[in-house]
Amino acid sequence: MTWPIKKLGEVVIIQNGFAFQSSDYTGSGFFVMRIANVQDGIVELNNPKYIQSDKSTSFKKFILHDGDILVSLTGNVGRVGVIQKEHLPAVLNQRVARIIVRDSNQLDHQYLFSFLRSPFFVSEVIKGGHGMAQQNVSTKDIENIEIPLPPLAEQKKIVEKIDKQFAKIDEAARLRAESEAATVALLPAALHEIFSQSESKGWDKKEFSEVVTVESKKNIKKLPYVGMEDVESGTGKFLGSKEIREVKSNTSYFNKDHVLYGKLRPYLNKFLMPDFEGHCSTEFLPLRPDKKSLTREWLMAWLRSDEIVARINATGAGARMPRANMKLVAKFKIPLPPLAEQKEIVKKLDALSLKVRALHELQLAQSADLKALKQSILHEAFAQ
């Protein structure tokens, strides 16, 4: 059935926010609801900014209330969210709009929110966007977007149908998140089991400094460069390029015999087992294991275990940018099974790592599919 069509400006009031000055931000008070806080269907309280505001001041009309619908007007335009009690007290910042239903007997609040999340609305907002570096949309642009307006009872039926379908998707998403958390825990659990059995296995133990040499040799060659940003935390995945790259600061030389260990903020757990010759940030320590008793792979497995990450992190000095104290780490003892056993254990860990990565990629795809399914449901509900 074809429903009557109206422009949003006929059925809602769209209010822009106030240009609060960052110099007026305080440590507490009214939460300043900015563009970054309005995400895909939700409001997030990340990177909070506050302002003191007396309800009798000129800011009064920008104070937000439970149930207010917000929409972003700059950047990723068309994102919407709803204010909840836990977000209050809060005020509306510039480039975020509040959308208010004019007549609740004509337009259901939840029906409006569902419409604003639909692919149709988002595409219309994007089409109306202006600007090259980042998009901007005006309240007038949004007011001109058309909304199908069935009878109020029908609006409520549409919302009920959407809510039921979304509830099933949300449950699937919850189960997927639990599965992902279990997947993430697989490798740390395996490492914990391996290194906690060193006593019962009767493995030899030696101090770090006895079997590992820290070689911070100044680089003088033209080689590929590895910065801290080029290594993924916790996995040792190389994110950079193997093309020759020069940097202005001093760097350290490394080759295929080393393990690179990030001493800056040890809790980031950054390590790399390079398969190429290169130079790295001095925040990386090129570690050379004694091949007679320690493989690179075993050293890397030991360094990435949760227990060792925590112990090394505890040696760090500096509140904002702690660095590992290698004089203390030098005294840490490394369990040393025979080389053949090290290689066999690492082989199993590598197989587990591949399984974890494959599961993670599958879970990411499933998450994207669930989001796409919601968009499909909204598209069907509001297709014009």
N, C-alpha and C positions, 0 to 999 in steps of 0.2 A: 504494500500500500504506500502511496506517495503522501507524505505528511506536509503540512504547511511549512514554508521556509521563511525565516526571519533573520535579519542582521543582528549580530550579537549586541550591538549598541542599542537595539530596541528592547532587549530583555535583561541586560545587565548594565551595571555601572562599573567602569574601569578607572581605577585610581592609581596614579603613579606615586612613587615614593619620594621621600625628602632627601636632599643632598647633605647628609650628615658629614661633617668634617672629621677626618682621621685624627686630627689634633685634639678633638674633643672626646676620643675614646677613653674609657675608664676600665678599671678592673672588674667592675660589677655594675648592675643596674639593668636597663632594658637591652635585650639581645638585639643587635642591629641585623635585620634579615636582608642579606646581600644576595647577589646573583649566584655566587658559589654555593649558597645554602639550598637553592631550589634545584633539585635533581629530577630524575625521571619518575614522577609520580609521588615523590616523597620530599620531605624537608630534612636536611641534615644539619647538625649543630657543629660542624667542623670549623676549625680556626675561628673561634668565637671572638666577636668584638662587642663591646657594651658601651652604653651611653647613659648618663644620668638624665632623667626627664621627669619633670613634674607634670601630672596629668592636667593641670590647669594652664600649661604653657601652650604655645603655638604648635607643639608637637602632638597635641591631643588627637588630631584627626588621623595621625599616622600610627597610632597604637593598634596593634593587631589583636584579633580575638580568636577564640577556639572555633575552628571550622572555616576560617578564611581561606579562599583559594588564591594562590599566587602563581604568576607566570613571569618568566625571564624575558627581558626586552633587549638584551645585548649578549653578544657571543653566540652560544648555543641557544638561539631564540626558540621560544615555544615550550620550554620545559615547565612543568607545572607541579605544584605540591599543595598540601593542605596543612594549615596550622593545627597542631594538637596542643593539649593543655601543657605537656612537658616542654613546649617551646616558649612558653610565656613566663614573664612579660617580655614582649618584643615590639619593635617598631619597624616600619617599612622603609627600606633604603631606596635611593634612586635607582632607576633602570630595573626595578622589580615592581610589577603591578598587582594590585588586589582586585579581584573580580567579585562583584556583589550582585546577587539576584535581585532584580527590581520587584518582582511579584512572585512569591512562592506558590501562589495558586495557578500560575501559568508555567513556571519553570522549576523543576525539581533540582535541588542543590547537587545531589549525587549524579543525576543525569548530566548536568552541566560539567561536573568534574570528569566523568567518563568521556564526554564529547571532547573536552580539552586535551585528553590523553590520546585521542584517536589519530591515526596517520593522516586523515583528511585535514584536521585542524593544524597539525604540525607542518604539513606541506604548504598550507595556505599562509601560515606565518612566515615560513622561509621564503616563499615567493614574494611576500611583501617586504622582505628585509632590504636594508640599504647599507652601503659601506663596503669597502674593499678589504681592509685589514681584518675587520670583524663586523659581523652583521649587527644592525640595529633595527628595531621595529618600533613603531609608535603605537600609542593606545588607539589612535584613529584607525590605523591599519587593522587592528584586532576587532574594533567595533564594526568594520565593514565585512568581516567574515560571516558567512551564512551558516545557520544552525537549523536542522530539521526540528520541528516542534509538534510532536504528537500530543494527544490529550494527556493530562497529568497522570491518569491511571496507567496509560500505556508507557509513559516514561518510567514509572516505578517498576513495571513488568520488565522493561529492557534492562534496568539497573539490577534487578533481582537475578535475571538470567546471566548477566555479566559477572556478578558477584559469585554465583555458584561455580561458574567455569573458572574464574580466577582462583577460587579457594582450592580447587583440585590442582591447578598449576602450582600454587604456592606450596601445597603439601608435597608435590613432586620436587619442587625446588629445595624444600627443607631436607628431604631424604637425600637429594643429590649433594647438598652441603655437608651432611653427615658422612656420606661416602667419601667426599673429597677430604674431609678432616682425617678420616681413617687412612686414606691413601698417603697423605702428607706425613703421617706418623710412622709409616712402615719403615723407612730407612733409618730414622733416628733410633727406633726401637731395635733394629737389627744391629746397629753400631753399639748401642748400649749392651746388648747381649754378648757381643763379641768381646768387647774390652773388659767386661765385668767377670769374664771367666778366665782371665789371665793367670790368676793364682791356682785355680783348680787344674788348669792345663799345664802348669809348671813352666810357663814361658819365662825366658830370661828377661830381665829389665835393665835398661841402662839410662843414664841421664841424657837429656836432649842434646847437651853440648858434646857428649861422647860420640854420638852417631850422626849429628847434623851440623854442618858448617854454614854459618850465615855469611854469604859472599856479596857484600854491597860494593861491587866494583864499578867505578865510574865508567859510563859508556862513552866510546869515542867513534863508534861506527854509525853508518846510515842503515837503520834497521826498522822493522815494524815496532810500534809503540803500544804499551799496555798501561792505561790509566785505571784508577779505581772504578770509574764508571764503565769500564769495558768488561767487567767480570760480574756475573750474576751472583747475588748473595745466596749462600747455602748450597749451591749446586756445582760451582766451578765452571759453569758454562761461559765460554768466551763470546762476548758480544761485539767485540771490536773488529778491526780490519788488519789483515796481514800485509797491507801495503806499507811501504817505507814512509815513516812520518817523523819529522823532527819537532822538538819542543824547545822552548827557550830555557827552561829550568834544567838543573842537573838531573840525570837519570841513571839507573843502575842496569848493568848488562846482565842478560840471562841467556840460557840455551836449553836444550832438551834434557839436560841432566838435573835441572832445577825444579823445585816446586815454589811458586810465588805465593807468599803469605801476606795478606793485608794487615799491617800492624795498627792502622788507624781505625778507631772504633771497632775493636775486635768482635763485638756482638753482631756486626754485619756478616761475619763468617765468610770472608772473601778469600778465595784460594784459586789457584790455576796450575794445572800440570801442562805446561806449554809443549807443543809438538813443533816448535819453530824457534829460531834464534831471534832475539829482540832486545829492546830496552824498555824499562818500566819506571813508573813513578817511584820516587824514593819512599813512598808510603807502603810499597811492596818490599818484602824482604826475599831475595833469591836464596832459597834453602837447598843445599846440596847434601843429600843423604849418603852415608857410607854404604856403598854398594855391597860390601861384604856381609852386612847384617840387616840392611834396611832398604826396601824398595821405595821408589817415589810414590807408588800407589798406596802402600801401607801408611806412609807418612801422611799422605793427604787424608786418608780415612780417619786416622787418629786425630788430626787437626780439626776435622769437621764434626767430630762427635760432640754431642751437647755438653757432656761433662767437661771436656777440654776447652770448648768455647767459653764456658762459664768461668773456668779457672783462669784462663788467659785474660779474660775481660776483667776479672777481679784484680789483676796486676796493674791495670791501666791507671795512668795519672792524667789529670785534666778533666774538669767536669763536662765541658761542651765538646771537646775533641780528644777523648782519651786515646792513648796509644799503649800498645802492649809493652810491658817492661821485660825485654828479652833476657836481662840478667837473671830475673826470677824464673822465667820460662826455661832457661838453660838448666835449671835444677830439676825440672819435671822429669819423671821417669816414663819411658816408652816401653810398653810390652813388646817383646821381640820373638815371635815364633820363628821357627826355621824359615828360610827364604821360600822354600817350596810351599810351605803352609800359608805364608803371607800371600803368595800369588793365587793359591786356590781359594782362599777366603775372599780376596779382592775380586776374583772372577765371579763369585756368587753375588757380591755386592753390586758389581756392574750389571749383572742380569736383573737384579732387583731394581736398580736405578732406571733401567730401560722400561721395566714394567710400570714403575711409578710415573715416569714421564708420559707413557702411552695412556695410562689411566687418567692423568691430569688433562691431557689434550682432549680425551673423550668427554670428560666432565665439563670442560670449557665449551665444547660443541653442544653438549646437552643444555647447558645454561643459556647459550645463544638461541637454541631451538625453543626453549620455554618462553624467552622474551619475545621471540618472533610469533609464537602462538598467541600471546596476549594481544599483540598488535593486529593479528589476523582477526581475532574476536571483535576488537574495537572497530576494525575496518568494516566488518560485516554489519555491525550494529548501526554504523553511521554513514555507510556508503551512499553517495548522492549521484 
